[in-house]
Amino acid sequence: MRTLVLYESMYGNTHVIAEAIADGIRPTSEVRVLPAREATSELVTWADLVIVGGPTHARGMPSPSSRASARETAAKPEAAKGWDLELTLDPTAEGPGVREWLATLGPGDGKLAATFDTRVHGPAIITGRASSGIAQGLRGHGYKLIADPESFLVDTHNRLSTGERARATGWAARLVANLVPAASKA
């Protein structure tokens, strides 16, 4: 089985979760992890399973304006004053993200997929979830979602909450556990 984990990350949390997801899948699947902006149609075709995630901005997927706002915030040291925040842009933060990748995505023809996001603590009805919009976009292209969208939490200091990296690894391992025997019979 081959798995492609695509992500968008502004401050690095979603990138860390994408790598943790790959760690959970590696024992049973060949895995490639990369920013959505680098995902070619050939890589998507290569994969048996595509897992896509991004940070939650303004209750949904990042947009060009929310990315610009995140970059501006990271560039202002005074924005973190008194909050014990260190906002450093992820090396992959520049350029298009998941929203733009979905807009160019070809037909999925039933290819397996799953989605995740990072978001602040709180009920999803209030915080929103990027993973729900990503799931909707994948379904619209004919992908078959094998799990409900999953959220991994960050605190108010923009740090992954304790245990979230390990939870992502476990989630991914469970996600593919039943797929590998089916794929090996094919």
C-alpha positions as CSV (number, residue, x, y, z in Angstrom):
1,M,0.0,0.0,0.0
2,R,1.2,3.5,-0.8
3,T,0.0,6.6,1.2
4,L,0.4,10.3,0.3
5,V,0.1,12.7,3.3
6,L,-0.4,16.3,2.1
7,Y,-0.5,19.2,4.4
8,E,-0.6,23.0,4.6
9,S,1.1,24.6,7.7
10,M,1.7,28.2,8.7
11,Y,3.4,27.9,12.1
12,G,4.5,24.3,11.9
13,N,1.8,22.5,14.0
14,T,0.0,20.9,11.0
15,H,3.4,19.9,9.6
16,V,4.3,18.1,12.8
17,I,1.0,16.3,12.8
18,A,1.5,15.3,9.1
19,E,4.8,13.7,10.0
20,A,3.3,12.0,13.1
21,I,0.6,10.6,10.8
22,A,3.3,9.3,8.5
23,D,5.0,7.7,11.5
24,G,1.8,5.8,12.3
25,I,1.5,4.5,8.7
26,R,5.1,3.6,7.9
27,P,5.1,0.1,9.5
28,T,2.5,-1.0,7.0
29,S,2.7,1.3,4.0
30,E,5.1,3.2,1.8
31,V,4.5,6.9,2.8
32,R,5.4,10.2,1.2
33,V,4.8,13.5,3.1
34,L,4.8,16.9,1.4
35,P,3.2,20.3,1.3
36,A,0.0,20.4,-0.8
37,R,1.6,22.9,-3.1
38,E,4.2,20.2,-4.2
39,A,1.6,17.5,-4.8
40,T,1.6,16.6,-8.5
41,S,-1.1,14.6,-10.2
42,E,1.4,11.8,-10.7
43,L,2.0,11.5,-6.9
44,V,-1.8,11.5,-6.3
45,T,-2.1,8.7,-8.9
46,W,0.8,6.8,-7.2
47,A,-1.1,6.7,-3.9
48,D,-3.7,4.1,-2.8
49,L,-4.6,6.4,0.1
50,V,-4.4,10.2,0.2
51,I,-4.5,12.0,3.6
52,V,-4.9,15.8,3.5
53,G,-4.8,18.3,6.3
54,G,-4.4,22.0,7.1
55,P,-4.8,24.5,9.9
56,T,-8.2,25.9,10.7
57,H,-8.4,29.6,9.8
58,A,-11.5,31.7,10.4
59,R,-13.5,28.5,11.0
60,G,-12.4,26.7,7.8
61,M,-9.6,26.1,5.3
62,P,-6.9,28.8,4.9
63,S,-7.4,31.3,2.2
64,P,-4.9,33.6,0.5
65,S,-6.0,36.4,2.8
66,S,-5.8,34.3,6.0
67,R,-2.3,33.1,5.0
68,A,-1.3,36.7,4.4
69,S,-2.6,37.6,7.9
70,A,-0.7,34.7,9.5
71,R,2.5,35.9,7.8
72,E,2.0,39.5,9.0
73,T,1.3,38.3,12.5
74,A,4.5,36.2,12.6
75,A,6.5,39.2,11.3
76,K,5.3,41.4,14.2
77,P,7.2,40.6,17.4
78,E,4.9,42.9,19.3
79,A,1.9,40.6,18.4
80,A,3.2,38.0,20.9
81,K,4.2,40.5,23.6
82,G,2.9,39.4,27.0
83,W,1.4,36.2,25.5
84,D,4.5,33.9,25.7
85,L,4.0,33.3,22.0
86,E,6.7,32.5,19.4
87,L,5.2,32.6,16.0
88,T,7.6,31.3,13.4
89,L,6.5,30.5,9.9
90,D,6.9,26.9,8.8
91,P,9.4,26.7,5.9
92,T,6.5,25.4,3.7
93,A,4.2,28.3,4.6
94,E,4.7,30.3,1.4
95,G,2.7,29.7,-1.8
96,P,-0.7,28.0,-2.4
97,G,-2.2,25.6,0.0
98,V,-4.8,22.9,0.3
99,R,-7.7,25.1,-1.0
100,E,-5.8,25.8,-4.2
101,W,-4.7,22.2,-4.5
102,L,-8.3,21.0,-4.3
103,A,-9.3,23.4,-7.0
104,T,-6.9,21.7,-9.4
105,L,-7.5,18.1,-8.3
106,G,-8.6,15.7,-10.9
107,P,-11.2,12.9,-10.5
108,G,-10.6,10.6,-7.6
109,D,-12.6,7.7,-9.0
110,G,-13.1,6.2,-5.6
111,K,-9.6,6.6,-4.4
112,L,-9.4,6.3,-0.6
113,A,-8.9,9.5,1.5
114,A,-8.9,10.9,5.0
115,T,-8.7,14.4,6.3
116,F,-7.3,16.2,9.4
117,D,-6.8,19.7,10.7
118,T,-5.3,21.6,13.6
119,R,-7.5,24.0,15.5
120,V,-7.8,25.6,18.9
121,H,-9.6,23.9,21.8
122,G,-13.4,24.3,21.8
123,P,-16.5,22.9,20.3
124,A,-16.1,22.5,16.5
125,I,-19.3,24.3,16.1
126,I,-17.5,27.4,17.4
127,T,-13.9,26.9,16.2
128,G,-14.7,25.5,12.8
129,R,-12.7,22.7,11.2
130,A,-10.6,22.9,8.1
131,S,-10.9,19.1,7.8
132,S,-14.6,19.2,7.1
133,G,-14.1,21.5,4.1
134,I,-11.2,19.4,2.9
135,A,-13.4,16.3,3.2
136,Q,-16.2,18.0,1.2
137,G,-13.7,19.0,-1.5
138,L,-12.3,15.4,-1.8
139,R,-15.8,13.9,-1.9
140,G,-16.7,16.4,-4.6
141,H,-13.9,15.0,-6.7
142,G,-15.0,11.4,-6.2
143,Y,-12.7,10.3,-3.4
144,K,-14.0,7.8,-0.8
145,L,-13.5,9.0,2.8
146,I,-12.6,6.1,5.1
147,A,-13.0,8.1,8.3
148,D,-14.6,11.1,9.7
149,P,-12.5,14.3,9.6
150,E,-10.1,14.4,12.6
151,S,-8.9,17.5,14.6
152,F,-5.6,17.8,16.5
153,L,-5.6,20.6,19.0
154,V,-3.4,23.6,19.7
155,D,-3.5,25.8,22.8
156,T,-3.9,29.5,23.0
157,H,-0.1,29.9,22.8
158,N,-0.2,28.2,19.4
159,R,1.5,25.1,20.6
160,L,0.3,21.5,20.0
161,S,-1.5,20.3,23.0
162,T,0.1,17.7,25.1
163,G,-0.3,14.2,23.6
164,E,-1.5,15.4,20.2
165,R,1.5,14.2,18.2
166,A,1.2,10.7,19.7
167,R,-2.6,10.8,19.2
168,A,-2.0,11.5,15.5
169,T,0.4,8.6,15.1
170,G,-2.2,6.3,16.8
171,W,-5.0,7.6,14.6
172,A,-3.1,7.0,11.5
173,A,-2.1,3.4,12.5
174,R,-5.7,2.6,13.2
175,L,-6.8,4.2,10.0
176,V,-4.7,1.9,7.8
177,A,-4.9,-1.2,10.0
178,N,-7.9,-2.7,8.2
179,L,-6.8,-1.4,4.7
180,V,-3.5,-3.2,4.5
181,P,-4.9,-6.8,4.6
182,A,-7.5,-5.8,1.9
183,A,-4.8,-4.2,-0.3
184,S,-2.5,-7.3,0.0
185,K,-5.3,-9.5,-1.3
186,A,-5.7,-7.4,-4.4
